[in-house]
Amino acid sequence: MSTIEHWIGGRLTAGAATRRGAVFNPATGQRQHEVVLAEPADVDAAVAAAKAAFASWSQASLSARTKIMFNFRELLNAHIVPLAEIISDEHGKVLSDAAGEVQRGLEVVEFACGIPQLLKGEYSDQASTGVDVFSFREPLGVCAGITPFNFPAMVPMWMYPVAIACGNTFVLKPSERDPSAANFVADLWRRAGLPDGVFNVVHGDKAAVDAILDHPDVAAVSFVGSTPIARYLHQRASATGKRVQALGGAKNHAVILPDADLEFAANHLTAAAFGSAGERCMAISAAVAVGGAGDPLMDILTRKAHEVVVGAGRDPKSEMGPVVTAAARDRIENLIGAGERQGAKVLVDGRGHRVPGFEDGFFVGPTVIDQVDTSMDVYTEEIFGPVLSVVRSDSAEAAIALINANPYGNGTAIFTGSGEAARRFQRGVHVGMIGINVPIPVPMAYYSFGGWKDSLFGDKHIHGPEGVSFYTRGKVVTSRWPHVEAAHGASLHFPTSS
């Protein structure tokens, strides 16, 4: 059994770790690797390597940084397939979904390749007589990313391409459940010509996380994961003076109005609820059927859920793979049972799903639950599995109020043929990312990603313009170069712009 090690200072190392974690193939249920789990000394080593590299990397020209970014982009694009295979084997998602994940991460790399334009400052000539004012942005130092299991390639790429392009160095702590993608990417950075120590990977659990949060040489921390951990991380890292962006959980609603094309809506709801086995922070987990849309929508959703092909991620016929661990499977099935006991109607039941030849895999089939109310566990909990709960609503206004009453505000969508209703919806919901006839409104890389309320802790969204702002800090310079013969004494009066 192979051992997955840290990547520190441009090389693999087991470091000081004495503990190991198991890495499973979710399709087979078998242990396939072990991963070293960092001790605080390993985090110290990674941060020290990053701090040492920052001295020169932060002074590298924009042209030099951009050249390496383009090299990395080309290598990543050429290795989408092997990286997708690594993701599928450790996360469980089907190959096409894994490749799509890499592609969306690649778009952030492409955005970061434009860093010379993104870091252009401002200049005011002759702001006062003989005085010019200009601004520019500088990197922060050592930045860290703590990322979840559900997107082992894409979510880290929301962070480190922008951070590194801005002149920072980076320490990544990926999920210990599917850690190999991070090491694969580290080697691509090496091949792209990135100096040793600029990008480091430390594998581990809470011990590694806390060491990052408390480390005095870490300037900023980015996080994506559950709301309780996001809140904990934001509080602990902020207390030590770090800049923090912590993206938390979600309960994403899709509202279906009676004037919607229900076949179109059901197609997209099926993909949004069951793609990647529902293990997406932007998955639609709650459909809000308004008025007369409810019963006909349920008929179509039930049919389409039964049509989803569930199987191993490497099987090209599979449309949905397993969930990541046996514990995740058991939790999802327990929540389905709770919904049933609390009075909801399970129309399509994915519990106990078995795939021939993969009987030990961590599979849960597509599940559709009707007549859910907002007090039930299947509504209040972030299920993070292939479960679509359907809530009935009398009106669009009531649907908007239901969304706004939810503690999360990550993403939402509406299906309608009315521009007026769509506009009323987009202005009325208290949510960060909104789709109109688009179920998963993940913005392009040149916009920023992030929610509201308990879905975000910190004031900056991730990647895009806000990502550049998060990983840099501004300087404003006021300069005067007087002609020597005309120079005269300073005034003690308050400066003005005369």
C-alpha positions as CSV (number, residue, x, y, z in Angstrom):
1,M,0.0,0.0,0.0
2,S,1.5,3.3,-1.1
3,T,2.0,6.2,1.4
4,I,1.0,9.8,0.4
5,E,3.5,12.2,1.9
6,H,3.7,16.0,2.3
7,W,5.2,18.3,-0.4
8,I,7.5,20.8,1.3
9,G,10.2,22.9,-0.2
10,G,9.9,21.2,-3.6
11,R,10.1,17.6,-2.5
12,L,8.1,14.8,-0.9
13,T,8.7,14.1,2.8
14,A,7.1,12.2,5.6
15,G,8.3,14.8,8.0
16,A,7.7,14.3,11.7
17,A,4.4,12.5,11.2
18,T,3.9,9.4,13.3
19,R,0.2,9.0,12.4
20,R,-1.4,7.7,9.2
21,G,-4.9,7.9,7.8
22,A,-6.7,5.5,5.4
23,V,-7.6,6.6,1.9
24,F,-10.4,4.5,0.4
25,N,-11.7,3.8,-3.1
26,P,-15.4,4.7,-2.5
27,A,-16.6,2.5,-5.4
28,T,-15.0,-0.7,-4.0
29,G,-15.0,0.2,-0.4
30,Q,-11.4,-0.9,-0.2
31,R,-8.5,0.9,1.4
32,Q,-6.0,1.8,-1.3
33,H,-3.5,4.3,0.2
34,E,-2.4,5.7,3.5
35,V,-1.7,9.3,4.0
36,V,0.7,10.8,6.6
37,L,-1.1,13.1,9.1
38,A,1.0,16.2,10.0
39,E,2.1,17.2,13.4
40,P,2.7,20.9,14.2
41,A,6.3,20.5,13.3
42,D,5.4,19.6,9.7
43,V,3.3,22.8,9.5
44,D,6.3,24.7,10.9
45,A,8.5,23.2,8.2
46,A,6.0,24.1,5.4
47,V,5.5,27.6,6.6
48,A,9.3,28.1,7.0
49,A,9.8,27.0,3.4
50,A,7.1,29.3,2.2
51,K,8.4,32.2,4.2
52,A,11.9,31.7,2.8
53,A,10.6,31.5,-0.7
54,F,8.5,34.7,-0.3
55,A,11.6,36.9,-0.1
56,S,12.4,36.3,-3.7
57,W,9.1,35.3,-5.2
58,S,7.4,38.5,-4.0
59,Q,10.1,40.4,-5.9
60,A,9.8,38.5,-9.1
61,S,8.6,40.6,-12.0
62,L,5.1,40.3,-13.3
63,S,6.5,38.9,-16.5
64,A,8.4,36.2,-14.7
65,R,5.4,35.2,-12.6
66,T,3.1,35.3,-15.7
67,K,5.4,33.0,-17.6
68,I,5.2,30.4,-14.9
69,M,1.4,30.7,-14.7
70,F,1.1,30.1,-18.4
71,N,3.5,27.1,-18.1
72,F,1.3,25.7,-15.3
73,R,-1.8,26.3,-17.3
74,E,-0.5,24.3,-20.3
75,L,0.7,21.4,-18.0
76,L,-2.7,21.3,-16.2
77,N,-4.6,21.3,-19.5
78,A,-2.5,18.4,-20.8
79,H,-3.1,16.4,-17.6
80,I,-6.8,16.7,-17.1
81,V,-7.4,13.0,-17.7
82,P,-4.9,11.5,-15.3
83,L,-5.9,14.1,-12.6
84,A,-9.6,13.2,-13.2
85,E,-8.7,9.5,-12.7
86,I,-7.0,10.3,-9.4
87,I,-10.1,12.3,-8.2
88,S,-12.5,9.5,-9.3
89,D,-10.5,6.8,-7.5
90,E,-10.4,8.7,-4.2
91,H,-13.6,10.8,-4.2
92,G,-15.8,8.5,-6.2
93,K,-17.3,10.9,-8.7
94,V,-17.6,9.8,-12.3
95,L,-14.8,10.6,-14.7
96,S,-16.7,13.2,-16.7
97,D,-17.6,15.1,-13.5
98,A,-14.0,14.9,-12.3
99,A,-12.7,16.3,-15.6
100,G,-15.3,19.1,-15.4
101,E,-14.0,19.9,-12.0
102,V,-10.5,20.3,-13.3
103,Q,-11.7,22.4,-16.2
104,R,-13.5,24.8,-13.9
105,G,-10.3,25.1,-11.7
106,L,-8.3,25.7,-14.9
107,E,-10.5,28.7,-15.6
108,V,-9.2,30.3,-12.4
109,V,-5.6,29.6,-13.5
110,E,-6.4,31.3,-16.8
111,F,-7.8,34.3,-14.9
112,A,-4.7,34.5,-12.8
113,C,-2.6,34.5,-16.0
114,G,-3.9,38.0,-16.5
115,I,-2.2,39.2,-13.3
116,P,-0.3,42.1,-14.9
117,Q,-3.7,43.7,-15.8
118,L,-5.3,42.7,-12.5
119,L,-2.6,44.4,-10.4
120,K,-2.5,47.7,-12.3
121,G,-2.7,50.6,-9.9
122,E,-4.1,54.1,-10.2
123,Y,-2.2,57.4,-10.9
124,S,-3.3,60.9,-10.4
125,D,-1.0,63.4,-12.0
126,Q,-0.8,66.9,-10.5
127,A,-3.2,66.1,-7.6
128,S,-1.8,69.2,-6.0
129,T,0.7,71.6,-7.4
130,G,3.8,69.6,-8.1
131,V,2.3,66.5,-6.3
132,D,1.3,63.2,-7.8
133,V,-0.6,60.4,-6.1
134,F,-0.5,56.7,-7.1
135,S,-1.5,53.4,-5.7
136,F,-0.4,49.8,-6.1
137,R,-1.0,46.4,-4.3
138,E,1.5,44.1,-2.7
139,P,1.4,40.5,-1.6
140,L,0.7,39.5,2.0
141,G,3.3,36.8,2.6
142,V,2.5,33.1,3.4
143,C,-1.1,32.2,2.6
144,A,-2.8,29.0,3.5
145,G,-5.7,27.1,2.1
146,I,-7.8,24.5,3.9
147,T,-10.0,22.6,1.5
148,P,-12.8,20.0,1.5
149,F,-13.0,16.5,0.0
150,N,-15.8,17.2,-2.5
151,F,-13.6,19.1,-5.0
152,P,-10.0,18.1,-4.4
153,A,-8.7,19.9,-7.5
154,M,-11.2,22.8,-8.2
155,V,-11.6,24.3,-4.7
156,P,-7.8,24.6,-4.1
157,M,-7.6,26.2,-7.5
158,W,-10.0,28.9,-6.4
159,M,-7.2,29.9,-4.0
160,Y,-3.6,29.2,-4.9
161,P,-3.4,30.4,-8.6
162,V,-4.5,33.9,-7.5
163,A,-2.4,33.9,-4.4
164,I,0.7,32.8,-6.2
165,A,0.2,35.1,-9.2
166,C,-0.1,38.0,-6.8
167,G,3.4,37.2,-5.3
168,N,2.4,35.2,-2.2
169,T,3.6,31.8,-1.3
170,F,1.1,29.1,-0.3
171,V,0.6,26.1,2.1
172,L,-2.3,23.8,1.1
173,K,-4.0,21.5,3.6
174,P,-6.3,19.3,1.5
175,S,-8.8,16.9,2.7
176,E,-7.2,13.7,4.1
177,R,-9.9,11.7,2.4
178,D,-8.7,12.4,-1.2
179,P,-5.2,13.8,-0.9
180,S,-3.4,12.6,-4.0
181,A,-4.7,15.4,-6.3
182,A,-2.8,18.0,-4.3
183,N,0.5,16.2,-4.8
184,F,-0.1,15.7,-8.5
185,V,-0.6,19.4,-8.9
186,A,2.5,20.2,-6.8
187,D,4.6,18.2,-9.3
188,L,3.0,20.2,-12.2
189,W,4.0,23.4,-10.5
190,R,7.6,22.1,-10.2
191,R,7.6,21.2,-13.9
192,A,6.2,24.7,-14.7
193,G,9.3,26.3,-13.1
194,L,7.8,27.5,-9.8
195,P,10.6,28.0,-7.3
196,D,10.8,25.5,-4.4
197,G,8.8,26.6,-1.4
198,V,6.3,28.8,-3.2
199,F,3.7,25.9,-3.2
200,N,3.6,23.4,-0.4
201,V,1.2,20.6,0.6
202,V,0.7,19.5,4.2
203,H,-1.7,16.5,4.8
204,G,-3.5,16.1,8.0
205,D,-6.5,16.6,10.3
206,K,-7.5,19.0,12.9
207,A,-3.9,19.1,14.4
208,A,-2.6,20.5,11.1
209,V,-5.5,22.9,10.8
210,D,-5.0,24.4,14.3
211,A,-1.3,24.7,13.7
212,I,-2.0,26.7,10.5
213,L,-4.5,28.9,12.3
214,D,-2.1,29.7,15.2
215,H,1.1,30.1,13.2
216,P,2.5,33.6,13.5
217,D,4.0,33.6,10.0
218,V,0.7,32.8,8.2
219,A,-0.8,36.0,6.9
220,A,-4.1,34.8,5.4
221,V,-6.3,31.7,5.5
222,S,-8.8,30.6,2.9
223,F,-11.3,27.8,3.8
224,V,-14.2,26.0,2.2
225,G,-16.2,23.5,4.2
226,S,-19.1,23.2,6.7
227,T,-20.5,26.2,8.6
228,P,-19.5,25.1,12.1
229,I,-15.9,24.6,11.0
230,A,-15.9,27.9,9.0
231,R,-17.2,29.8,12.0
232,Y,-14.5,28.1,14.3
233,L,-11.8,28.8,11.8
234,H,-12.7,32.4,11.2
235,Q,-12.8,33.1,15.0
236,R,-9.6,31.4,15.8
237,A,-7.6,32.8,12.8
238,S,-8.9,36.3,13.2
239,A,-7.9,36.3,16.8
240,T,-4.3,35.9,15.8
241,G,-4.6,38.8,13.3
242,K,-4.9,36.8,10.1
243,R,-6.9,37.8,7.1
244,V,-9.7,35.1,6.7
245,Q,-12.2,34.1,4.1
246,A,-14.2,31.1,5.3
247,L,-16.9,29.7,3.0
248,G,-19.4,27.6,4.9
249,G,-22.3,25.3,4.2
250,A,-25.5,25.6,2.1
251,K,-29.1,24.7,1.7
252,N,-29.7,25.7,-1.9
253,H,-33.3,26.1,-3.1
254,A,-34.7,26.0,-6.6
255,V,-38.1,27.7,-7.0
256,I,-40.3,26.3,-9.8
257,L,-43.1,28.5,-10.8
258,P,-46.2,27.2,-12.6
259,D,-45.2,29.0,-15.9
260,A,-41.9,27.1,-16.0
261,D,-41.1,24.5,-18.6
262,L,-41.4,21.6,-16.2
263,E,-39.5,19.1,-18.4
264,F,-36.6,21.5,-18.7
265,A,-36.7,22.3,-15.0
266,A,-36.9,18.6,-13.9
267,N,-33.9,17.8,-16.2
268,H,-31.8,20.4,-14.6
269,L,-33.0,19.7,-11.1
270,T,-32.0,16.1,-11.5
271,A,-28.5,17.0,-12.6
272,A,-28.2,19.6,-9.9
273,A,-29.4,17.4,-7.1
274,F,-27.7,14.1,-8.1
275,G,-24.5,15.1,-9.9
276,S,-21.4,14.3,-7.9
277,A,-23.8,12.3,-5.7
278,G,-25.0,15.6,-4.3
279,E,-21.6,16.3,-2.7
280,R,-21.5,19.9,-3.9
281,C,-21.8,23.0,-1.9
282,M,-23.9,24.4,-4.8
283,A,-26.1,21.3,-5.2
284,I,-29.8,21.9,-5.2
285,S,-31.1,20.1,-2.2
286,A,-34.5,21.8,-1.8
287,A,-37.0,22.3,-4.6
288,V,-39.8,24.7,-3.9
289,A,-42.8,23.9,-6.1
290,V,-45.1,26.8,-6.3
291,G,-48.9,26.4,-6.7
292,G,-49.9,24.1,-9.6
293,A,-46.4,23.2,-10.5
294,G,-46.1,20.7,-7.6
295,D,-47.9,17.5,-8.7
296,P,-46.8,17.4,-12.4
297,L,-43.2,18.3,-11.4
298,M,-43.1,15.4,-9.0
299,D,-44.3,13.0,-11.7
300,I,-41.4,14.1,-14.0
301,L,-38.8,14.2,-11.2
302,T,-39.7,10.7,-10.0
303,R,-39.3,9.3,-13.6
304,K,-36.0,11.1,-14.1
305,A,-34.5,10.0,-10.7
306,H,-35.2,6.4,-11.7
307,E,-33.3,6.9,-15.0
308,V,-30.0,8.1,-13.4
309,V,-27.3,5.4,-13.9
310,V,-25.4,4.8,-10.7
311,G,-22.1,3.0,-10.8
312,A,-18.4,3.2,-10.3
313,G,-16.7,6.4,-11.3
314,R,-14.4,4.7,-13.8
315,D,-17.3,3.1,-15.6
316,P,-18.1,5.3,-18.7
317,K,-21.8,4.4,-18.4
318,S,-22.1,5.8,-14.9
319,E,-23.8,9.1,-14.4
320,M,-23.5,9.2,-10.6
321,G,-20.9,7.5,-8.4
322,P,-20.7,6.6,-4.7
323,V,-20.4,9.0,-1.8
324,V,-17.0,9.5,-0.3
325,T,-17.1,7.3,2.9
326,A,-19.2,4.6,4.5
327,A,-19.9,7.1,7.3
328,A,-21.3,9.6,4.8
329,R,-23.5,6.9,3.3
330,D,-24.9,5.9,6.7
331,R,-25.6,9.6,7.7
332,I,-27.4,10.2,4.4
333,E,-29.6,7.1,4.8
334,N,-30.4,8.0,8.4
335,L,-31.6,11.5,7.3
336,I,-33.8,9.9,4.7
337,G,-35.3,7.7,7.4
338,A,-35.8,10.7,9.7
339,G,-37.7,12.5,6.9
340,E,-39.9,9.5,6.5
341,R,-40.6,9.2,10.2
342,Q,-41.4,12.9,10.4
343,G,-44.1,12.7,7.8
344,A,-42.5,13.3,4.4
345,K,-43.1,11.0,1.5
346,V,-40.2,9.2,0.0
347,L,-41.1,8.8,-3.6
348,V,-37.7,7.5,-4.8
349,D,-35.6,5.7,-2.2
350,G,-31.9,5.4,-2.6
351,R,-31.2,3.6,0.6
352,G,-29.5,0.2,0.3
353,H,-28.5,0.8,-3.3
354,R,-26.2,-1.9,-4.6
355,V,-24.1,-1.9,-7.8
356,P,-23.3,-5.3,-9.3
357,G,-19.6,-6.0,-8.9
358,F,-19.2,-3.2,-6.3
359,E,-21.3,-4.5,-3.5
360,D,-18.9,-3.0,-0.9
361,G,-19.0,0.4,-2.4
362,F,-20.4,3.5,-0.6
363,F,-23.5,3.9,-2.8
364,V,-26.7,5.8,-2.1
365,G,-29.2,6.0,-5.0
366,P,-31.0,9.2,-6.1
367,T,-33.7,10.0,-3.6
368,V,-36.7,12.3,-4.0
369,I,-38.7,13.3,-0.9
370,D,-42.0,15.1,-1.3
371,Q,-44.2,17.0,1.3
372,V,-41.2,18.2,3.3
373,D,-41.7,21.1,5.7
374,T,-39.0,23.4,7.1
375,S,-39.0,21.7,10.5
376,M,-37.8,18.3,9.2
377,D,-34.3,17.2,9.5
378,V,-34.0,16.6,5.8
379,Y,-34.6,20.3,5.4
380,T,-32.7,21.8,8.3
381,E,-29.6,19.6,7.8
382,E,-27.1,20.0,5.0
383,I,-27.4,16.4,3.8
384,F,-24.5,16.5,1.2
385,G,-25.8,13.5,-0.6
386,P,-28.1,12.6,-3.6
387,V,-31.3,13.7,-1.8
388,L,-33.8,16.2,-3.3
389,S,-36.4,17.5,-0.8
390,V,-39.5,19.1,-2.2
391,V,-41.3,21.8,-0.3
392,R,-44.7,23.1,-1.5
393,S,-45.4,26.8,-1.6
394,D,-48.6,28.8,-2.4
395,S,-46.9,31.8,-4.1
396,A,-43.6,33.1,-5.3
397,E,-43.6,35.6,-2.5
398,A,-43.9,32.8,0.1
399,A,-41.1,30.9,-1.7
400,I,-38.8,34.0,-1.4
401,A,-39.7,34.4,2.3
402,L,-38.9,30.7,2.9
403,I,-35.4,31.1,1.3
404,N,-34.7,34.2,3.3
405,A,-35.7,32.5,6.5
406,N,-33.1,29.9,6.0
407,P,-29.8,30.5,7.8
408,Y,-27.7,29.8,4.7
409,G,-27.4,32.1,1.7
410,N,-25.0,30.4,-0.7
411,G,-26.9,29.7,-4.0
412,T,-30.4,29.6,-5.3
413,A,-32.3,29.4,-8.6
414,I,-35.7,30.0,-10.1
415,F,-37.3,28.3,-13.1
416,T,-39.8,30.5,-14.8
417,G,-40.9,32.0,-18.2
418,S,-41.5,35.4,-16.7
419,G,-38.9,38.1,-16.7
420,E,-40.8,40.1,-14.2
421,A,-40.9,37.2,-11.7
422,A,-37.2,36.4,-12.3
423,R,-36.3,40.1,-11.6
424,R,-38.5,40.2,-8.5
425,F,-36.8,37.0,-7.3
426,Q,-33.2,38.1,-7.9
427,R,-33.8,41.4,-6.0
428,G,-35.8,39.8,-3.2
429,V,-33.7,36.8,-2.1
430,H,-30.9,37.2,0.5
431,V,-28.5,34.9,-1.3
432,G,-25.0,35.5,-2.8
433,M,-25.3,33.5,-6.1
434,I,-28.6,33.3,-8.1
435,G,-29.5,31.3,-11.2
436,I,-32.4,32.2,-13.5
437,N,-33.3,29.0,-15.3
438,V,-29.7,27.9,-14.3
439,P,-29.7,25.5,-11.4
440,I,-26.1,25.7,-10.2
441,P,-25.1,29.4,-10.7
442,V,-21.3,29.0,-10.1
443,P,-19.9,32.2,-11.5
444,M,-17.1,32.3,-14.0
445,A,-13.6,32.7,-12.7
446,Y,-13.5,36.4,-13.5
447,Y,-16.4,36.9,-11.1
448,S,-16.1,36.1,-7.4
449,F,-17.7,33.1,-5.7
450,G,-19.4,33.3,-2.3
451,G,-22.6,33.4,-0.3
452,W,-24.3,35.4,2.4
453,K,-25.3,34.7,6.0
454,D,-24.0,31.5,7.5
455,S,-22.5,30.5,4.1
456,L,-19.6,33.0,4.4
457,F,-17.4,34.3,7.3
458,G,-15.2,37.2,6.4
459,D,-15.9,40.0,4.0
460,K,-14.3,38.8,0.8
461,H,-15.6,36.2,-1.7
462,I,-13.2,33.8,-3.4
463,H,-11.4,34.1,-6.7
464,G,-12.1,36.8,-9.3
465,P,-11.6,40.5,-8.4
466,E,-12.3,39.9,-4.7
467,G,-9.7,37.1,-4.7
468,V,-7.1,39.5,-5.9
469,S,-8.1,42.0,-3.2
470,F,-8.0,39.3,-0.5
471,Y,-4.4,38.2,-1.4
472,T,-3.0,41.7,-1.6
473,R,-2.9,44.9,0.3
474,G,-2.8,48.4,-1.0
475,K,-0.3,51.2,-0.8
476,V,-0.9,54.8,-1.8
477,V,2.1,57.0,-2.5
478,T,2.0,60.8,-2.5
479,S,5.1,62.2,-4.1
480,R,6.7,65.6,-4.8
481,W,9.9,66.2,-6.7
482,P,10.3,70.0,-6.5
483,H,12.6,71.9,-8.7
484,V,15.6,72.7,-6.5
485,E,15.6,76.5,-7.3
486,A,11.9,76.7,-6.6
487,A,11.9,74.7,-3.4
488,H,10.8,76.5,-0.3
489,G,10.1,75.7,3.3
490,A,7.4,73.4,4.6
491,S,4.2,74.7,6.1
492,L,2.9,73.7,9.5
493,H,-0.7,74.2,8.3
494,F,-2.9,71.2,7.4
495,P,-2.1,70.1,3.8
496,T,-4.6,71.1,1.1
497,S,-4.8,70.5,-2.6
498,S,-4.0,74.0,-3.7
